[in-house]
Amino acid sequence: MSDSGRVARPPASHVRFGASIGGMNLADNESQPDMRRLRAYRLGRVREKLRDADLAGIVLFDPANVRYATGTRNMPVWTLHNAARYCFIATEGPVVLFEYPGAAHLVEGIETIDELRPALAWFYFAGGARYEDRASAWAAEIADLVVTCGGGNRRLAADHCDVLGLHALEGRGIEVVDGQKPMEDARSLKSADEIECMKHAIAVCEAGMSRMRDALCGGMTENRLLSILHQTNIEMGGEWIETRLLSSGPRTNPWWREASDRIIRRGELVSYDTDLIGPFGYGADLSRTHFCGPGRPSAEQRRIYRMAWDQIHHNIDLIAPGVGFREFAEKAWPVPETFAAQGYPTLAHGVGLVNEHPVVALASTFEATGNEGPFEPGMTVCIESYMGEVGGYEGVKLERQILVTETGCEVLDTFPFDEELLIPEI
């Protein structure tokens, strides 16, 4: 439909829409991700950032960081809150993985691991009355690795380290510094193999979204609709979903309500954010809003949907390598005052193995919370919009996932928008 019909508008010349997504078991004459090459790239990025920061090494507990650096995983959601698995990476030396007891077989054949040891879980749940002694023993083992591999450098980064472990390391003369920055900086630029894995995760996510759209009808609950996305992700080799953000009708305004047993009614909007961790651990963070038919959307539903659509695509058109985050924020689509008070708190954020650096702040909050820096080729970024007027009945959530390229950007998701909601009342 022409732009006068307000369904489509021509993108900026540097924006490419559509993603070529192949399977993970292609014919032998077709290219596909090389996992050894992917692991080598990611470990190399980590060591590059450790050298830049003059660090002897890093100890990692966050399962996303462990996976990024080593290409291994084991119970990632459980180990998010139980520090039962971790690794030590020497800047110039071995990678030592401390695996959950009895699970050593899970990392057989992974070339990034130089040494495998049993993990010593010293948090209170595992250590009980002896947790202080266990923390001391843990720190002694890590300190020995720093001294052995550091060449006199006793600076160790850590992504997560409870106070007890931190004090135990410091008591052994180890200077512990923040490890989140080097890891986030390393993860921010994706290799071609990573992009192919991410495209596959997006394809799985969109399969679930398609099933949700087909199943949506009046009389079903929000929980039932969201369960379709979970089931599809697991069925197709995905891993978990980080939130339950799906709401209908008046629960869509304001945003941030998670799915409930509310019954969806005909004529309502249904908004959701996938926050999906798919195959290979890569994120597909997409949002859509649908009209629950039959019938036709109201003029107000069309109005707020079009605003969110305009914001997303105006902001995508701004993205190119070298564009600064502050410049992007200043040129971003202006949100009307009556929507700004409960609008989305950021314009964009990185995505890879879960959501990642950078977060791009609004112009109104940039001085207080903004990150300086440019978009760079290899960044994968989600562009956000939520439109829900203060005092309004419903709201619209939209989000797209893009790759910054050498010449502009590529939109990685292909799931269609609701054309009924883009056509204005006549």
One Martini backbone bead per residue (centre of mass of N, CA, C, O) as a GRO file, in nm:
protein
  426
    1MET     BB    1   0.100   0.033   0.017
    2SER     BB    2   0.086   0.345   0.028
    3ASP     BB    3   0.173   0.613   0.221
    4SER     BB    4  -0.119   0.726   0.225
    5GLY     BB    5  -0.207   0.454   0.384
    6ARG     BB    6   0.001   0.404   0.622
    7VAL     BB    7   0.193   0.135   0.609
    8ALA     BB    8   0.434   0.234   0.427
    9ARG     BB    9   0.790   0.316   0.415
   10PRO     BB   10   1.076   0.424   0.309
   11PRO     BB   11   1.382   0.350   0.364
   12ALA     BB   12   1.675   0.399   0.424
   13SER     BB   13   1.949   0.329   0.226
   14HIS     BB   14   2.116   0.188   0.485
   15VAL     BB   15   1.866  -0.006   0.508
   16ARG     BB   16   1.813  -0.353   0.574
   17PHE     BB   17   1.564  -0.587   0.497
   18GLY     BB   18   1.605  -0.885   0.605
   19ALA     BB   19   1.681  -1.239   0.662
   20SER     BB   20   1.909  -1.488   0.621
   21ILE     BB   21   1.788  -1.820   0.710
   22GLY     BB   22   1.930  -2.102   0.815
   23GLY     BB   23   2.017  -2.392   0.897
   24MET     BB   24   2.222  -2.621   1.101
   25ASN     BB   25   2.183  -2.856   0.851
   26LEU     BB   26   2.332  -2.825   0.587
   27ALA     BB   27   2.465  -2.847   0.314
   28ASP     BB   28   2.798  -2.900   0.209
   29ASN     BB   29   2.755  -2.634  -0.001
   30GLU     BB   30   2.691  -2.469   0.265
   31SER     BB   31   2.697  -2.233   0.480
   32GLN     BB   32   2.804  -2.234   0.832
   33PRO     BB   33   2.858  -2.250   1.141
   34ASP     BB   34   3.166  -2.227   1.332
   35MET     BB   35   3.232  -2.329   1.648
   36ARG     BB   36   3.537  -2.306   1.678
   37ARG     BB   37   3.555  -2.020   1.567
   38LEU     BB   38   3.363  -1.891   1.766
   39ARG     BB   39   3.524  -1.959   2.025
   40ALA     BB   40   3.788  -1.817   1.942
   41TYR     BB   41   3.675  -1.534   1.918
   42ARG     BB   42   3.562  -1.497   2.207
   43LEU     BB   43   3.824  -1.554   2.364
   44GLY     BB   44   3.987  -1.333   2.222
   45ARG     BB   45   3.818  -1.095   2.324
   46VAL     BB   46   3.870  -1.132   2.622
   47ARG     BB   47   4.185  -1.107   2.613
   48GLU     BB   48   4.195  -0.828   2.493
   49LYS     BB   49   4.057  -0.687   2.742
   50LEU     BB   50   4.261  -0.780   2.956
   51ARG     BB   51   4.505  -0.638   2.836
   52ASP     BB   52   4.393  -0.349   2.835
   53ALA     BB   53   4.358  -0.378   3.174
   54ASP     BB   54   4.590  -0.523   3.316
   55LEU     BB   55   4.537  -0.848   3.351
   56ALA     BB   56   4.577  -1.175   3.468
   57GLY     BB   57   4.254  -1.217   3.491
   58ILE     BB   58   3.944  -1.418   3.516
   59VAL     BB   59   3.639  -1.461   3.700
   60LEU     BB   60   3.349  -1.669   3.627
   61PHE     BB   61   2.981  -1.701   3.689
   62ASP     BB   62   2.827  -1.613   3.465
   63PRO     BB   63   2.683  -1.815   3.231
   64ALA     BB   64   2.717  -1.622   2.988
   65ASN     BB   65   3.022  -1.577   3.024
   66VAL     BB   66   3.114  -1.871   3.021
   67ARG     BB   67   3.002  -1.930   2.742
   68TYR     BB   68   3.149  -1.719   2.579
   69ALA     BB   69   3.450  -1.808   2.662
   70THR     BB   70   3.400  -2.151   2.625
   71GLY     BB   71   3.127  -2.302   2.513
   72THR     BB   72   2.973  -2.366   2.785
   73ARG     BB   73   2.713  -2.567   2.960
   74ASN     BB   74   2.511  -2.564   3.281
   75MET     BB   75   2.243  -2.481   3.416
   76PRO     BB   76   2.192  -2.159   3.368
   77VAL     BB   77   1.959  -2.075   3.558
   78TRP     BB   78   2.058  -2.198   3.823
   79THR     BB   79   2.353  -2.051   3.807
   80LEU     BB   80   2.248  -1.759   3.849
   81HIS     BB   81   2.185  -1.840   4.186
   82ASN     BB   82   2.424  -2.067   4.175
   83ALA     BB   83   2.771  -2.085   4.256
   84ALA     BB   84   2.855  -2.396   4.093
   85ARG     BB   85   3.002  -2.241   3.845
   86TYR     BB   86   3.331  -2.182   3.696
   87CYS     BB   87   3.600  -1.960   3.573
   88PHE     BB   88   3.946  -1.939   3.460
   89ILE     BB   89   4.125  -1.668   3.291
   90ALA     BB   90   4.412  -1.629   3.141
   91THR     BB   91   4.570  -1.404   2.961
   92GLU     BB   92   4.851  -1.590   2.991
   93GLY     BB   93   4.695  -1.895   2.962
   94PRO     BB   94   4.473  -2.081   3.107
   95VAL     BB   95   4.167  -2.263   3.103
   96VAL     BB   96   3.960  -2.300   3.396
   97LEU     BB   97   3.718  -2.536   3.472
   98PHE     BB   98   3.451  -2.534   3.718
   99GLU     BB   99   3.267  -2.807   3.767
  100TYR     BB  100   3.009  -2.974   3.831
  101PRO     BB  101   2.959  -3.241   3.994
  102GLY     BB  102   2.951  -3.502   3.748
  103ALA     BB  103   2.989  -3.297   3.462
  104ALA     BB  104   3.248  -3.340   3.278
  105HIS     BB  105   3.119  -3.465   3.010
  106LEU     BB  106   3.001  -3.186   2.890
  107VAL     BB  107   3.320  -3.092   2.786
  108GLU     BB  108   3.385  -3.278   2.574
  109GLY     BB  109   3.583  -3.142   2.309
  110ILE     BB  110   3.655  -2.862   2.430
  111GLU     BB  111   3.920  -2.654   2.331
  112THR     BB  112   3.915  -2.416   2.552
  113ILE     BB  113   3.988  -2.637   2.762
  114ASP     BB  114   4.271  -2.704   2.968
  115GLU     BB  115   4.113  -2.737   3.254
  116LEU     BB  116   3.960  -2.962   3.493
  117ARG     BB  117   3.751  -2.888   3.777
  118PRO     BB  118   3.605  -2.894   4.068
  119ALA     BB  119   3.370  -2.734   4.222
  120LEU     BB  120   3.354  -2.482   4.491
  121ALA     BB  121   3.085  -2.442   4.693
  122TRP     BB  122   3.045  -2.138   4.913
  123PHE     BB  123   2.773  -2.092   4.944
  124TYR     BB  124   2.534  -2.132   5.183
  125PHE     BB  125   2.362  -2.356   5.059
  126ALA     BB  126   2.625  -2.547   5.029
  127GLY     BB  127   2.802  -2.482   5.306
  128GLY     BB  128   2.687  -2.363   5.542
  129ALA     BB  129   2.869  -2.369   5.830
  130ARG     BB  130   3.132  -2.391   5.608
  131TYR     BB  131   3.144  -2.138   5.411
  132GLU     BB  132   3.405  -1.994   5.503
  133ASP     BB  133   3.604  -2.223   5.448
  134ARG     BB  134   3.529  -2.255   5.148
  135ALA     BB  135   3.608  -1.969   5.061
  136SER     BB  136   3.904  -1.994   5.138
  137ALA     BB  137   3.969  -2.231   4.947
  138TRP     BB  138   3.885  -2.093   4.688
  139ALA     BB  139   4.083  -1.851   4.705
  140ALA     BB  140   4.344  -2.018   4.706
  141GLU     BB  141   4.309  -2.136   4.421
  142ILE     BB  142   4.288  -1.870   4.264
  143ALA     BB  143   4.548  -1.734   4.364
  144ASP     BB  144   4.738  -1.948   4.248
  145LEU     BB  145   4.670  -1.886   3.952
  146VAL     BB  146   4.760  -1.595   3.949
  147VAL     BB  147   5.054  -1.641   4.033
  148THR     BB  148   5.126  -1.853   3.807
  149CYS     BB  149   5.003  -1.667   3.546
  150GLY     BB  150   5.080  -1.342   3.599
  151GLY     BB  151   5.382  -1.243   3.619
  152GLY     BB  152   5.314  -1.050   3.892
  153ASN     BB  153   5.020  -1.017   3.837
  154ARG     BB  154   4.737  -0.936   4.082
  155ARG     BB  155   4.509  -0.876   3.874
  156LEU     BB  156   4.156  -0.943   3.921
  157ALA     BB  157   3.875  -1.034   3.763
  158ALA     BB  158   3.509  -1.003   3.834
  159ASP     BB  159   3.173  -1.044   3.782
  160HIS     BB  160   3.111  -1.230   4.044
  161CYS     BB  161   3.141  -1.150   4.407
  162ASP     BB  162   3.114  -1.216   4.705
  163VAL     BB  163   3.224  -1.086   4.992
  164LEU     BB  164   3.372  -1.333   5.103
  165GLY     BB  165   3.551  -1.384   4.850
  166LEU     BB  166   3.678  -1.107   4.827
  167HIS     BB  167   3.821  -1.104   5.105
  168ALA     BB  168   3.986  -1.366   5.057
  169LEU     BB  169   4.153  -1.258   4.821
  170GLU     BB  170   4.270  -1.003   4.957
  171GLY     BB  171   4.414  -1.174   5.186
  172ARG     BB  172   4.611  -1.284   4.926
  173GLY     BB  173   4.691  -1.025   4.742
  174ILE     BB  174   4.436  -0.965   4.566
  175GLU     BB  175   4.325  -0.765   4.304
  176VAL     BB  176   3.992  -0.669   4.273
  177VAL     BB  177   3.802  -0.628   3.976
  178ASP     BB  178   3.599  -0.543   3.740
  179GLY     BB  179   3.437  -0.778   3.491
  180GLN     BB  180   3.204  -0.654   3.319
  181LYS     BB  181   3.335  -0.466   3.115
  182PRO     BB  182   3.515  -0.661   2.950
  183MET     BB  183   3.278  -0.851   2.876
  184GLU     BB  184   3.087  -0.650   2.739
  185ASP     BB  185   3.291  -0.547   2.530
  186ALA     BB  186   3.341  -0.820   2.397
  187ARG     BB  187   3.028  -0.889   2.327
  188SER     BB  188   2.944  -0.639   2.133
  189LEU     BB  189   3.104  -0.796   1.902
  190LYS     BB  190   3.017  -0.979   1.621
  191SER     BB  191   3.034  -1.253   1.449
  192ALA     BB  192   2.930  -1.430   1.184
  193ASP     BB  193   2.854  -1.680   1.353
  194GLU     BB  194   2.678  -1.534   1.558
  195ILE     BB  195   2.470  -1.425   1.359
  196GLU     BB  196   2.366  -1.701   1.264
  197CYS     BB  197   2.267  -1.790   1.543
  198MET     BB  198   2.071  -1.554   1.584
  199LYS     BB  199   1.892  -1.606   1.339
  200HIS     BB  200   1.794  -1.877   1.443
  201ALA     BB  201   1.660  -1.771   1.700
  202ILE     BB  202   1.461  -1.587   1.548
  203ALA     BB  203   1.316  -1.809   1.391
  204VAL     BB  204   1.205  -1.950   1.639
  205CYS     BB  205   1.054  -1.711   1.754
  206GLU     BB  206   0.870  -1.663   1.499
  207ALA     BB  207   0.728  -1.931   1.518
  208GLY     BB  208   0.591  -1.866   1.786
  209MET     BB  209   0.450  -1.605   1.695
  210SER     BB  210   0.277  -1.737   1.476
  211ARG     BB  211   0.122  -1.925   1.667
  212MET     BB  212   0.003  -1.704   1.838
  213ARG     BB  213  -0.150  -1.552   1.617
  214ASP     BB  214  -0.329  -1.798   1.531
  215ALA     BB  215  -0.450  -1.851   1.835
  216LEU     BB  216  -0.578  -1.590   1.872
  217CYS     BB  217  -0.855  -1.544   2.106
  218GLY     BB  218  -1.139  -1.522   2.241
  219GLY     BB  219  -1.110  -1.682   2.577
  220MET     BB  220  -0.823  -1.672   2.629
  221THR     BB  221  -0.538  -1.671   2.799
  222GLU     BB  222  -0.241  -1.531   2.854
  223ASN     BB  223  -0.092  -1.790   2.940
  224ARG     BB  224  -0.165  -1.961   2.695
  225LEU     BB  225  -0.029  -1.785   2.482
  226LEU     BB  226   0.262  -1.789   2.603
  227SER     BB  227   0.309  -2.103   2.598
  228ILE     BB  228   0.369  -2.124   2.293
  229LEU     BB  229   0.652  -2.001   2.299
  230HIS     BB  230   0.784  -2.201   2.490
  231GLN     BB  231   0.727  -2.462   2.333
  232THR     BB  232   0.873  -2.382   2.072
  233ASN     BB  233   1.154  -2.336   2.185
  234ILE     BB  234   1.201  -2.623   2.292
  235GLU     BB  235   1.135  -2.786   2.034
  236MET     BB  236   1.377  -2.600   1.869
  237GLY     BB  237   1.634  -2.569   2.090
  238GLY     BB  238   1.583  -2.394   2.309
  239GLU     BB  239   1.588  -2.257   2.651
  240TRP     BB  240   1.469  -1.958   2.740
  241ILE     BB  241   1.267  -1.714   2.926
  242GLU     BB  242   1.304  -1.407   3.099
  243THR     BB  243   0.998  -1.336   3.065
  244ARG     BB  244   0.621  -1.241   3.102
  245LEU     BB  245   0.552  -1.025   2.866
  246LEU     BB  246   0.196  -1.018   2.878
  247SER     BB  247  -0.089  -0.830   2.752
  248SER     BB  248  -0.434  -0.709   2.790
  249GLY     BB  249  -0.584  -0.447   2.729
  250PRO     BB  250  -0.571  -0.267   3.022
  251ARG     BB  251  -0.284  -0.418   3.086
  252THR     BB  252  -0.113  -0.242   2.863
  253ASN     BB  253  -0.184   0.007   3.073
  254PRO     BB  254   0.081  -0.005   3.164
  255TRP     BB  255   0.366  -0.144   3.148
  256TRP     BB  256   0.506  -0.466   3.285
  257ARG     BB  257   0.301  -0.687   3.257
  258GLU     BB  258   0.234  -1.006   3.329
  259ALA     BB  259   0.111  -1.289   3.277
  260SER     BB  260  -0.223  -1.419   3.309
  261ASP     BB  261  -0.566  -1.534   3.374
  262ARG     BB  262  -0.669  -1.351   3.178
  263ILE     BB  263  -0.926  -1.286   2.957
  264ILE     BB  264  -0.944  -1.252   2.632
  265ARG     BB  265  -1.086  -1.006   2.420
  266ARG     BB  266  -1.259  -0.890   2.186
  267GLY     BB  267  -1.100  -0.594   2.059
  268GLU     BB  268  -0.817  -0.630   2.168
  269LEU     BB  269  -0.506  -0.581   2.285
  270VAL     BB  270  -0.183  -0.753   2.235
  271SER     BB  271   0.116  -0.756   2.429
  272TYR     BB  272   0.475  -0.836   2.364
  273ASP     BB  273   0.786  -0.988   2.499
  274THR     BB  274   1.006  -1.236   2.444
  275ASP     BB  275   1.291  -1.285   2.575
  276LEU     BB  276   1.462  -1.502   2.401
  277ILE     BB  277   1.642  -1.811   2.442
  278GLY     BB  278   1.791  -1.986   2.210
  279PRO     BB  279   1.979  -2.125   2.014
  280PHE     BB  280   2.304  -2.110   2.146
  281GLY     BB  281   2.202  -1.865   2.351
  282TYR     BB  282   2.048  -1.666   2.176
  283GLY     BB  283   1.882  -1.369   2.128
  284ALA     BB  284   1.516  -1.284   2.101
  285ASP     BB  285   1.409  -0.939   2.103
  286LEU     BB  286   1.067  -0.916   2.061
  287SER     BB  287   0.789  -0.699   1.957
  288ARG     BB  288   0.425  -0.715   1.976
  289THR     BB  289   0.097  -0.616   1.841
  290HIS     BB  290  -0.245  -0.727   1.867
  291PHE     BB  291  -0.555  -0.795   1.726
  292CYS     BB  292  -0.859  -0.917   1.855
  293GLY     BB  293  -1.066  -1.093   1.687
  294PRO     BB  294  -1.312  -0.986   1.544
  295GLY     BB  295  -1.296  -0.702   1.348
  296ARG     BB  296  -1.209  -0.358   1.417
  297PRO     BB  297  -1.008  -0.130   1.484
  298SER     BB  298  -0.969   0.145   1.641
  299ALA     BB  299  -0.862   0.462   1.617
  300GLU     BB  300  -0.687   0.448   1.876
  301GLN     BB  301  -0.533   0.191   1.814
  302ARG     BB  302  -0.407   0.302   1.554
  303ARG     BB  303  -0.265   0.548   1.667
  304ILE     BB  304  -0.064   0.407   1.869
  305TYR     BB  305   0.059   0.211   1.669
  306ARG     BB  306   0.176   0.417   1.470
  307MET     BB  307   0.366   0.554   1.669
  308ALA     BB  308   0.543   0.308   1.728
  309TRP     BB  309   0.623   0.254   1.435
  310ASP     BB  310   0.755   0.527   1.381
  311GLN     BB  311   0.971   0.513   1.599
  312ILE     BB  312   1.122   0.263   1.511
  313HIS     BB  313   1.185   0.356   1.204
  314HIS     BB  314   1.320   0.620   1.259
  315ASN     BB  315   1.553   0.501   1.440
  316ILE     BB  316   1.671   0.303   1.238
  317ASP     BB  317   1.752   0.524   1.023
  318LEU     BB  318   1.994   0.638   1.220
  319ILE     BB  319   2.163   0.384   1.185
  320ALA     BB  320   2.524   0.393   1.199
  321PRO     BB  321   2.838   0.396   1.167
  322GLY     BB  322   2.948   0.643   1.415
  323VAL     BB  323   2.703   0.692   1.567
  324GLY     BB  324   2.612   0.847   1.837
  325PHE     BB  325   2.422   0.817   2.115
  326ARG     BB  326   2.356   1.115   2.148
  327GLU     BB  327   2.271   1.174   1.861
  328PHE     BB  328   2.047   0.966   1.851
  329ALA     BB  329   1.877   1.084   2.084
  330GLU     BB  330   1.836   1.372   1.955
  331LYS     BB  331   1.699   1.234   1.675
  332ALA     BB  332   1.475   1.107   1.788
  333TRP     BB  333   1.168   1.034   1.823
  334PRO     BB  334   0.913   1.234   1.935
  335VAL     BB  335   0.756   1.211   2.231
  336PRO     BB  336   0.477   1.274   2.356
  337GLU     BB  337   0.404   1.399   2.659
  338THR     BB  338   0.157   1.196   2.729
  339PHE     BB  339   0.375   0.941   2.682
  340ALA     BB  340   0.653   0.985   2.834
  341ALA     BB  341   0.597   0.907   3.137
  342GLN     BB  342   0.540   0.580   3.018
  343GLY     BB  343   0.770   0.517   2.857
  344TYR     BB  344   1.039   0.396   2.740
  345PRO     BB  345   1.358   0.414   2.906
  346THR     BB  346   1.473   0.325   2.620
  347LEU     BB  347   1.590   0.302   2.284
  348ALA     BB  348   1.835   0.093   2.332
  349HIS     BB  349   1.995  -0.243   2.302
  350GLY     BB  350   2.185  -0.493   2.348
  351VAL     BB  351   2.249  -0.824   2.186
  352GLY     BB  352   2.297  -1.186   2.259
  353LEU     BB  353   2.378  -1.322   2.538
  354VAL     BB  354   2.158  -1.164   2.596
  355ASN     BB  355   2.150  -0.874   2.727
  356GLU     BB  356   2.356  -0.587   2.631
  357HIS     BB  357   2.592  -0.398   2.549
  358PRO     BB  358   2.432  -0.123   2.493
  359VAL     BB  359   2.272   0.157   2.644
  360VAL     BB  360   2.022   0.385   2.520
  361ALA     BB  361   1.933   0.685   2.599
  362LEU     BB  362   1.753   0.936   2.654
  363ALA     BB  363   1.772   1.268   2.618
  364SER     BB  364   1.641   1.339   2.906
  365THR     BB  365   1.870   1.115   3.048
  366PHE     BB  366   2.167   1.132   2.949
  367GLU     BB  367   2.328   1.281   3.171
  368ALA     BB  368   2.259   1.056   3.393
  369THR     BB  369   2.263   0.760   3.194
  370GLY     BB  370   2.453   0.786   2.961
  371ASN     BB  371   2.627   0.645   2.686
  372GLU     BB  372   2.912   0.676   2.538
  373GLY     BB  373   2.918   0.627   2.188
  374PRO     BB  374   2.928   0.418   1.912
  375PHE     BB  375   2.831   0.266   1.648
  376GLU     BB  376   2.925  -0.069   1.545
  377PRO     BB  377   3.039  -0.305   1.367
  378GLY     BB  378   2.865  -0.596   1.510
  379MET     BB  379   2.630  -0.486   1.634
  380THR     BB  380   2.349  -0.581   1.839
  381VAL     BB  381   2.017  -0.430   1.827
  382CYS     BB  382   1.744  -0.295   2.013
  383ILE     BB  383   1.436  -0.140   1.924
  384GLU     BB  384   1.225   0.073   2.113
  385SER     BB  385   0.860   0.063   2.203
  386TYR     BB  386   0.616   0.261   2.396
  387MET     BB  387   0.250   0.320   2.378
  388GLY     BB  388   0.105   0.501   2.662
  389GLU     BB  389  -0.125   0.689   2.779
  390VAL     BB  390  -0.204   0.884   3.019
  391GLY     BB  391  -0.513   0.735   3.094
  392GLY     BB  392  -0.526   0.515   2.909
  393TYR     BB  393  -0.635   0.199   2.799
  394GLU     BB  394  -0.396   0.137   2.594
  395GLY     BB  395  -0.102  -0.042   2.457
  396VAL     BB  396   0.220  -0.037   2.270
  397LYS     BB  397   0.452  -0.299   2.167
  398LEU     BB  398   0.777  -0.253   2.011
  399GLU     BB  399   1.042  -0.460   1.842
  400ARG     BB  400   1.377  -0.461   1.705
  401GLN     BB  401   1.644  -0.639   1.528
  402ILE     BB  402   1.989  -0.540   1.476
  403LEU     BB  403   2.259  -0.480   1.243
  404VAL     BB  404   2.567  -0.346   1.230
  405THR     BB  405   2.731  -0.219   0.958
  406GLU     BB  406   2.955  -0.076   0.739
  407THR     BB  407   2.692   0.096   0.591
  408GLY     BB  408   2.471   0.031   0.836
  409CYS     BB  409   2.177  -0.172   0.845
  410GLU     BB  410   2.014  -0.477   0.970
  411VAL     BB  411   1.717  -0.639   0.973
  412LEU     BB  412   1.652  -0.950   1.136
  413ASP     BB  413   1.361  -0.931   1.143
  414THR     BB  414   1.028  -1.059   0.980
  415PHE     BB  415   0.788  -1.004   1.138
  416PRO     BB  416   0.489  -0.892   1.102
  417PHE     BB  417   0.271  -0.647   1.095
  418ASP     BB  418  -0.037  -0.496   1.167
  419GLU     BB  419  -0.225  -0.374   0.914
  420GLU     BB  420  -0.490  -0.293   1.056
  421LEU     BB  421  -0.325  -0.088   1.250
  422LEU     BB  422  -0.209   0.094   0.996
  423ILE     BB  423  -0.494   0.159   0.909
  424PRO     BB  424  -0.689   0.409   0.877
  425GLU     BB  425  -0.958   0.565   0.922
  426ILE     BB  426  -1.228   0.657   0.682
   0.00000   0.00000   0.00000
